[in-house]
Amino acid sequence: MTRLVAAYIGGLWALALAVQAASAAGAPAQPRDRYLVIGSYIAEIVVALGAAERIVAVGAGTDHVSELKDVPRIPGFRNTSAEPMLALRPTVALMAGRQTRPEVVAQLEAAGVAVHLFPDDVASLDVIGQRIDRIGDLLGRGRQAEALKARFRVELDAALAFAAQGTSRPRGLFILSGGGRPTLVAGADTHIALLIELAGADNVTDGIASFKPISQEAMLKAAPDFILVNEDGLTLSGGVPVALKAPGAALTPAGRSGNVFALPGGYLQGLGLNSPKAIRAIAERVHPELGGRSE
């Protein structure tokens, strides 16, 4: 709203409209707001900023956040309906883009929920500080956000320094499978590929973008020394991890040697506060010379 229009309307009515417009534009939320949070890396930041009590519902993938253990869960990884969300009467929604659909966003907004979307497969560490700033602004907790960014930077620098001690340069990739999902690999432009690189390894899915199936020929040509998987990917199928059912995976150096491992789900769902732990965990696993030196 322009100053001219506000002056014309005048008085308290102008103030009321200005507050309403500011809220819609992403101004700091009020303490009475009820938060719907879809995306584990978003939930982790909200909790770290001391606002867990404002969250009335969370999406899948937040089981590792102990502060949210009693908060209602919205079922499914990719949400296709706003009804179960609206039943919990949220006033603000913070949502990872990959976990929702435009029609759900439209339904929430039509019901008066202020929706804030976060692009979630951004392969840059800069996005973490940006997310902390944005969520801190929305919560009205800018000072806490600055302190959180400083702590995160210390943890990240320590993890990168640890990984830099590795003297080998193994080749690896990430396979997403199990739980009824299609079997996909993480392309070179994904956040998981970045974590592999930061851990001192070479991601071998050049030429693949986002999360895509891979052919047996491409898998054998990639010849990974290790395969990182989601936790469901270690579920046995016919006596072998379901991730190794991907075309050619069992015939790679990683498949033949059994160098297939998972990280906790909270480490891999997006770049966030757990990324330093993910870098450390990958580095320690793929660099034998670093074994036992993570502390």
Secondary structure, DSSP 8 states (H G I E B T S, - for coil): --HHHHHHH-HHHHHHHHHHHHHHTT----TT--EEEESHHHHHHHHHTT-GGGEEEE-TT-TT-GGGTTS-B--SSS---SHHHHTT--SEEEEEGGG--HHHHHHHHHTT-EEEEE------THHHHHHHHHHHHHHT-HHHHHHHHHHHHHHHHHHHHHHHT-----EEEEEE--TT---EEE-TTSHHHHHHHHTT-EE--TT--SEE---HHHHHHH--SEEEE-GGGGSEETTEEGGGGSTTGGGSHHHHHT-EEE--GGGTSSSSTTHHHHHHHHHHHH-GGGTT---
